[in-house]
Amino acid sequence: MKTIGLLGGTSWASTIDYYRDLNERTQAYYGAPHSAPLILKSID
């Protein structure tokens, strides 16, 4: 898997939907114990 970068919104609440979607898609493809390999940066 390649690592992806995710630039979050101005709070965690605006980023959680993207984070959840990426991890759900990763689990659907690779199986239950997997999470998306990503680097997350939130703006404050």
Residue, then its C-alpha position, 0 to 999 in steps of 0.5 A: m500500500k502507498t501512503i497518502g496525505l490528507l490535509g484536514g479542515t479547520s477542526w477534527a470534525s471537518t476531517i473525520d468523514y474523510y478519515r472514516d471513508l478512507n479506512e472503511r474502503t481500506q478495510a473493505y479491500y484488504g480485510a478487517p484489521h487494516s487501516a489506511p496508511l496515511i499522514l494527516k495534517s489538520i489546520d488550526 
